[in-house]
Amino acid sequence: MISIVGYKSKNVLASMSILLLTGTLTSGCTIISGHDSIVRNDTETSTRQESNTPLSTAAKELASTPWPQPQKITLPSRMAGVVLGKSQEKTISVDPVEAYFKQLNLRVLQANNQAQNVNRFTLLQKDAAEHLLTASKVTDAVYASITSENVTNVDINVAEESISNLRTARNIYIKTLKKLENDGEDIDPADISTLKKDFLNASRQLGRATDDLADRLNDNDQRPSDSVSNFIRSR
């Protein structure tokens, strides 16, 4: 007689083996928490992250933020969670605005303990200024790539992703500013308008540089990505 428990265990192990094999075959796919379980091919992203060109280096710096990024779950890990009856989606979703807000509170507390006179708005302004400086580095790197002999569509993808990251950062800064204001922080509306304008200008400059890079690929009879003009919209 076959034990039912043993039978179930064997089924689970068999399922896990299939999942591991599936993971080997689909290692280029990732699932991003907080995005309705979107599955996408991550081959080009991995290539971009592993490259050490000036553009990829500047783009990585721009993607580094004071708030946590959505964590990626590999397809085998998520499927294994389903087999074992464990959900991983709900445990890693993080609100970047709330996380950044709490981080600013902590940084102010730490500064006060060191007798430094700072407030949350000052720290946010500093972070935003550094973000904009990094964005200008990416723009310069895009223009430098135009004269490179090895320019490819991957460079376009890196630039487009940087534009998206810059817009996301802008939205998080603005939402955090409003949250700080609701929490009693004294913030001049003009400062919020200035921040919006600065990020919009940075996005436009990066967008123009990316379009010029796409034109360069056209000249080389390569098929570039679509124009990034749709990334830039005035609000």
Secondary structure, DSSP 8 states (H G I E B T S, - for coil): ---HHHHHHHHHHHHHHHHHHHHHHTTTEEEETTSTTEEEE-HHHHHHHH---HHHHHHHHHH--SS----EEEHHHHHHHHHTT---HHHH---HHHHHHHHHHHHHHHHHHTT----HHHHHHHHHHHHHHHHHHHHHHHHHHHT-TT--HHHHHHHHHHHHHHHHHHHHHHHHHHHHHHTT----HHHHHHHHHHHHHHHHHHHHHHHHHHHHHHHTT------GGGG----
